[in-house]
Amino acid sequence: MKRFRAFYDHGVVIEYGEKRFIIDPLKRPSKPFNAVLITHGHRDHVNPNAVRNVAPLIMSRETARVLNVRDGVNPRYIEVTPGRELDVDDAIIEVHNAGHIIGSLSYVLDFGDLRVGVTGDFNVEPSVLLRGADALDVDVLIMETTYGDPNYVFPSRDFIYNELVGIVEEGVKDGIVLLMGQPLGRGQELTVLLRNYPIYVEPRIKVINNAVGIKYGRVLSGSPEPGSIIIMGMYGDPISIVKSLRSRYGAVRAVVLSGVYAKASRAAGLRAFGVEALPLSSHSDFPRLLDFALNSNAKLIYTVYGNAARFAKYLRRAGVRGMVLPTAAQSTLDPFLKA
Ligand SMILES: [Zn+2]
């Protein structure tokens, strides 16, 4: 086995022998590399300025379309879909479905005698729009841990959908329903889930929806009629947004959707002001993260994003070698090779 190193340097860097792969760089790579891989279109994973004139650049068509309509960039790239395998300088890149948002991917770099998985953001639970994330079978796993804390346990997606549709049914009887969540993620999921209702979507969501072929919903101009649903991004304080809408339109039922509301205290704070909160997330919750990690058979698991240190501790408790993905300065060659 050759020299292996993984670390975070404005993106996830994987080195094996003379090879270097960079995943989700937020800065233009300064050293030579074999390929840059993008997992999905959220801005904390892809920076339009970092991927200009970078080659080879690998991503899904949906991610490229989001970059195009949202950020106005059109980089040359190699389009991949889940199930595809790509040979880059004698390393095989396996492409997997990540189930996080439309076009999201996980990757496995197979160096022959070492398989390294990078999840990107992922969600193992299927949604109305996406399949659940593929399981990865690897030697080393680099996984996101946004909700890697036992406080985050989500009900099943079907349960949350039922709750949400119940609120919507009630709300459209005598007023307007306002749903707020991430424009890239919740925006598409809610549009598809509620396609049979009269829905309005804010322009930023409409642009993304159009780019990925979701045609439901109109852009709001003027006042929404009673009985309609407005889907918008979450910008600023939801309570003040809802207050101003209520003063304009009268009865407004409002629901905020994010995994953070799995914490009862966060949800209760909003409910006190008449705003509902449901833990509908693009990420996996703590038990599902742990399950995913243990099923990977990885001998070494690096955690990154969110509750990385906490989740690594739970991995070690479960008997797995888990640690936070080091920075370039902290990284050593051999935590894996010594194992
Ligand atoms: Zn994301």
Boltz pocket constraint, residues with backbone or C-beta under 6 A from the ligand:
constraints:
  - pocket:
      binder: B
      contacts: [[A, 40], [A, 42], [A, 45], [A, 100], [A, 121]]
      max_distance: 6.0
